[in-house]
Amino acid sequence: MRALEVVRPGPLALVQDLGRPGYAHLGVPPSGALDVPALRLANRLAGNDEDAAGVECLLGGLSLRATASCTIAVTGPAVDVEVDGRAVGSHVPVWLAGGQVVTIGAPATGLRCYLAVSGGIAVDAELGSRSRDVLSEIGPAPLRAGDVLPLGTPSPPGGADVVLPTVAPASLVVQVDPGPRAHWFENLAAGLAKTWTVTAESNRVGLRLDGPALTRDAGYAEQELPSEGLLTGAVQVPPNGLPVVFLADHPTTGGYPVAAVVRRASLPALAQARPGTLLRFHSSTRMWNR
């Protein structure tokens, strides 16, 4: 059987594809790879369709043994990749013979690397996706040593040859649009434009930020909300005034006001934002309140 055996999973390794959108009415988040462009690229390098399932690994440390020949590719931030102790590099297709072990080091910047393999990882799908949802606990469990990941049938060669890796910056400017409760806050655009810091309590559900607390307008200071729907990228503001940016495994409803929504193009950068990353929000729209 074509498969990858988990030798070491590292801090956290999850099977991810492009997610399971369309189930919010059932309370199921979209999930999927947080850095979608990185997974798409890894699949192209490995000769797969872009929606094939791969492995998202947090801060490296992942080692996998091939049971049969296959092609793998690792993307995301630049990272050391070795096959049986020999450096092969990231962002290139790498051929493995049966029995060889590929190991991903810890990236110098960013958080999440993506490993794709020819044929894709063919674990059972749930609700049309092979992605692990850490909030709902849907999809394959986090990888453990000894797990065996079956592989699908590889496509004919024809993937990309090589690409340059990106560097996750130490500070970000994140593009947003006003949320449905933007009018609840005083000087919201100016408040969001101040410098925020990503905290260590962040995960695939959302980024928690620390900084100068946002202040509600006096007319909404004591107002409460019933639960309402949330989108990926929603910037929700709890009573302490410190925003939470919801990512792919976010809940589908929430009871705190959503002040802004991150534009889709800015979400991959948030997937790579380590604790300590500095962040400012920016919008070109004039729809903000005073």
C-alpha positions in Angstrom: 0.0 0.0 0.0 1.2 3.5 -0.8 1.3 5.3 2.5 3.3 7.6 4.8 4.1 6.3 8.3 4.4 8.9 11.0 7.8 8.6 12.7 7.5 11.9 14.7 4.5 14.3 14.5 6.2 17.4 15.9 4.3 19.8 18.1 1.0 19.5 16.1 0.5 18.0 12.7 -2.9 17.9 11.1 -4.4 16.5 7.8 -5.8 19.5 5.9 -7.3 20.1 2.5 -9.3 23.2 1.4 -12.0 22.6 4.0 -15.7 21.9 4.2 -17.6 25.2 3.5 -21.4 25.3 3.4 -22.2 23.6 6.7 -22.5 26.7 8.9 -26.2 26.0 9.3 -25.2 22.8 11.1 -22.7 24.6 13.3 -19.7 23.3 11.4 -16.9 25.7 10.6 -15.2 25.7 7.2 -11.8 24.5 8.6 -9.1 23.6 6.0 -5.6 24.8 5.6 -5.0 28.2 7.3 -2.4 29.2 4.7 -4.4 28.2 1.6 -1.9 29.5 -1.0 0.9 27.4 0.7 -1.2 24.1 0.5 -2.2 24.8 -3.1 1.4 25.4 -4.1 2.6 22.3 -2.3 0.1 20.2 -4.3 1.1 21.8 -7.6 4.7 20.9 -6.8 3.8 17.3 -6.0 1.7 17.0 -9.2 -1.7 17.0 -7.5 -4.9 18.9 -7.9 -4.8 21.9 -5.6 -7.5 20.6 -3.3 -5.7 17.4 -2.4 -5.2 16.7 1.3 -1.7 17.3 2.8 -0.2 17.8 6.2 -0.2 21.1 8.0 2.6 21.0 10.6 3.1 23.6 13.4 6.8 24.7 14.0 8.2 21.6 12.1 9.5 18.5 13.8 7.5 16.2 11.5 9.1 13.0 10.2 7.4 10.6 7.8 8.5 7.4 6.2 7.4 6.4 2.7 6.2 2.8 2.2 6.6 3.2 -1.6 8.0 5.7 -4.0 6.3 9.0 -4.1 6.9 12.7 -4.6 6.6 15.2 -1.8 6.9 19.0 -1.5 7.1 21.3 1.5 5.9 24.9 1.4 5.0 27.7 3.7 7.9 29.6 5.2 11.4 28.6 4.2 12.4 25.6 6.2 15.1 22.8 6.3 13.9 19.6 4.8 16.0 16.4 4.9 15.6 12.9 3.4 17.5 10.3 5.4 19.5 13.1 6.9 20.4 14.7 3.5 19.3 18.3 2.9 16.9 18.6 0.0 15.3 22.0 0.6 11.7 23.3 0.6 9.6 24.6 -2.2 10.8 21.9 -4.6 9.4 18.5 -5.6 11.4 15.7 -3.9 11.3 12.0 -4.9 11.3 9.5 -2.1 12.0 5.8 -2.5 10.2 3.3 -0.3 11.6 3.2 3.2 13.1 6.8 3.1 12.3 9.3 5.8 11.5 12.9 5.2 12.0 15.4 8.1 10.8 19.0 8.3 12.8 21.3 10.6 11.6 24.3 12.5 11.0 27.4 10.3 13.0 30.5 11.2 9.9 32.7 10.6 6.2 31.9 10.4 4.4 29.0 12.0 2.9 26.5 9.6 4.5 24.4 6.9 2.6 22.2 4.4 3.7 18.8 3.1 1.9 17.5 0.0 2.5 14.0 -1.5 1.7 12.6 -4.9 -1.8 11.2 -4.9 -2.7 13.2 -1.8 -3.5 11.8 1.6 -6.5 9.6 1.3 -7.9 9.2 4.8 -11.7 9.0 5.0 -13.6 12.3 4.4 -16.2 13.7 6.7 -18.8 16.1 5.3 -16.8 16.1 2.1 -13.4 17.1 3.5 -10.4 15.4 5.0 -9.6 18.4 7.2 -9.2 18.3 10.9 -11.4 20.8 12.7 -9.9 21.4 16.2 -13.0 23.2 17.5 -15.6 20.7 16.4 -13.2 17.7 16.5 -14.3 16.6 13.0 -11.9 14.9 10.7 -8.8 12.8 11.3 -7.2 13.2 14.7 -3.9 15.0 15.1 -1.1 12.8 13.9 0.7 10.5 16.3 3.8 8.4 16.0 2.9 5.1 14.3 -0.1 6.5 12.3 -0.3 5.3 8.7 -1.6 7.7 6.2 -2.9 6.0 3.0 -2.2 7.8 -0.3 -4.3 8.2 -3.4 -3.4 7.4 -6.9 -0.8 9.8 -8.3 -1.5 11.9 -11.3 0.8 12.0 -14.3 3.9 14.3 -13.8 3.3 17.9 -14.7 3.5 19.9 -11.4 5.6 23.1 -10.9 9.4 22.7 -10.7 10.5 25.2 -8.1 9.4 28.4 -6.5 10.9 30.9 -4.0 9.7 30.7 -0.4 8.2 33.7 1.3 9.4 35.1 4.6 6.8 35.7 7.4 7.3 39.3 8.5 7.6 40.5 12.1 4.9 43.0 11.5 1.7 43.0 9.4 -0.7 45.5 7.9 -4.0 43.6 7.6 -6.7 44.8 5.3 -10.2 44.9 6.7 -13.7 46.1 5.9 -16.2 47.4 8.5 -18.1 44.7 10.3 -21.9 44.8 11.1 -21.2 46.4 14.5 -18.6 48.9 13.5 -20.9 51.7 14.7 -20.8 50.3 18.2 -17.2 51.7 18.7 -15.7 55.1 19.2 -13.1 56.1 16.5 -12.9 52.5 15.4 -10.7 53.0 12.3 -8.1 54.9 14.4 -8.3 52.3 17.2 -7.8 49.4 14.8 -4.9 51.2 13.1 -2.9 51.2 16.4 -0.3 48.5 17.0 -1.5 45.1 18.3 0.5 42.1 19.4 -0.4 38.5 18.6 -0.6 36.6 21.9 0.4 33.0 22.8 -3.3 32.1 23.3 -3.8 32.1 19.5 -4.6 28.9 17.6 -6.5 27.7 14.5 -9.7 29.0 16.0 -8.5 32.6 16.2 -5.7 35.1 16.9 -6.0 36.8 20.2 -4.5 40.3 20.3 -3.1 42.5 23.0 -2.9 46.3 22.8 -4.9 49.5 23.4 -8.5 48.3 24.2 -11.2 49.4 21.8 -13.9 51.5 23.5 -17.6 51.1 22.8 -19.7 54.2 22.0 -21.7 55.4 25.0 -24.9 54.4 23.4 -23.8 50.8 23.1 -21.8 50.5 26.3 -24.2 48.2 28.1 -26.0 46.7 25.1 -25.9 42.9 24.6 -26.2 40.9 21.5 -28.0 37.6 20.7 -25.7 35.1 19.0 -25.2 35.9 15.3 -23.4 34.3 12.5 -19.6 34.6 12.1 -17.4 34.6 9.0 -13.7 33.5 8.7 -11.8 36.8 9.3 -14.4 38.3 11.7 -12.8 40.7 14.2 -14.9 40.2 17.3 -14.5 42.5 20.3 -15.2 41.0 23.8 -15.9 43.2 26.8 -12.2 43.7 27.5 -11.9 45.5 24.2 -9.1 43.3 22.9 -10.0 41.9 19.4 -10.1 38.3 18.4 -9.6 37.5 14.7 -11.4 34.3 13.8 -9.6 31.8 11.6 -10.7 28.6 9.7 -11.8 26.6 12.8 -13.9 29.5 14.3 -17.3 29.0 15.8 -20.3 29.7 13.5 -22.0 32.0 15.9 -21.0 34.5 18.6 -22.5 37.0 21.0 -19.9 39.8 20.9 -19.9 42.6 18.3 -18.0 42.1 15.1 -16.2 45.4 14.5 -14.5 44.5 11.2 -13.8 41.6 8.8 -10.4 40.7 7.4 -10.2 40.6 3.7 -9.6 37.1 2.3 -6.3 38.0 0.8 -4.9 38.9 4.2 -5.8 35.6 5.9 -2.7 33.6 4.8 -0.4 36.0 6.5 -2.4 35.6 9.7 -1.9 31.9 9.5 1.9 32.5 9.8 1.7 35.1 12.6 3.7 33.9 15.6 3.1 35.2 19.1 4.8 38.5 19.3 4.0 39.5 15.7 3.0 43.2 15.5 -0.2 43.9 13.6 -2.2 46.9 12.4 -5.6 46.9 10.7 -6.2 49.1 7.6 -9.1 49.8 5.4 -9.5 52.1 2.4 -13.3 52.3 2.8 -15.0 55.4 4.1 -17.8 53.4 5.6 -16.4 53.7 9.2 -18.3 55.5 11.9 -16.9 58.8 13.2 
